[in-house]
Amino acid sequence: MRLSAAFALVALASCASPLAFGQQQTNNRTQAAPANGAQQQPATPPKQMNNNDAAVAGQVMQRNGGSLLKATLTAPVDPGQAKLDNVSFFSVPAPEPRVIKKHDQVTIIIREESEFKSEGTTETKKSADLDARVDEFIKLDLSNWEIEGGALGPNPPSIKASGKRNFKGEGTVDRTDSLTARVTAEVLDVKPNGTLVLQGRKKITTDDEYQQFLITGIARAEDVTADNTVLSTQLADFNLRKTHKGAVRNATKKGLIPKLLDVINPF
């Protein structure tokens, strides 16, 4: 009975030894470096969970106060997820960002309104008195070239003067301006930060009336809309000059003689 049990153990050991030896050789081949000197390839990292996994969605919802909408907006986009333009026939591709270069044209929409009111009153008074009398004065003798002193007589010369001046002035200015126009400007320069230096000129001649607009300013490229326009209120260092010539201007303009009288008028 003991001989049969010992024989069974020897047979089991003989069968298991080749398997153990083969497993050991396989492990040695895996751990050993290649003979040709090539580097061992790193193991493939486990696949990360995307934003559709329940665990990730639960964590994102917990950070956003349990809101599914906020969790959807803040969750990272799965790179393997299909895009809208690949699955929809009605998808409109996003427009490519426009690059504005030097010498391009941009239309400036002028919408300027200003209201100015000022009042002033000035009143001044000034008076001066002068009273002087010479009781004794020197005298020059030309024959002897000598200077003599003494009184000048019973009635010495005297000076007496007085002056008084009053001034009162009042002024009131009340003006309201409104201007609406469209002027196409040229991009003179593009700054390193992307801002645009614009300058536009426009001339309008109607019969005897002549108008000219000269506009300069600096605009951001982001403020230029899709229809290639920008508001004048969005321009920095904005300068607008408008000149008007014609019959209307001449009727409201002072002549040469009134201007001359304003210059020489001492009051």
Buried (B, 14 or more C-beta within 10 A) or exposed (E): EEEEEEEEEEEEEEEEEEEEEEEEEEEEEEEEEEEEEEEEEEEEEEEEEBBEEEEBBEEBBEEBEEEEEBBEEEBEEEEEEEEEEEEEEEEEEEEEEEEBEEEBEBBBBBEEEEEEEEEEEEEEEEEEEEEEEEEEEEEEEEEEEEEEEEEEEEEEEEEEEEEEEEEEEEEEEEEEEEEEBBBBBBBEEBEEEEBBBBBBBBEEEEEEEBBBBBBBBBBBBEBBEEEEBBEBEBBEEBEBEBEEBBEEBEEEEEEEEEEEEEEEEEE
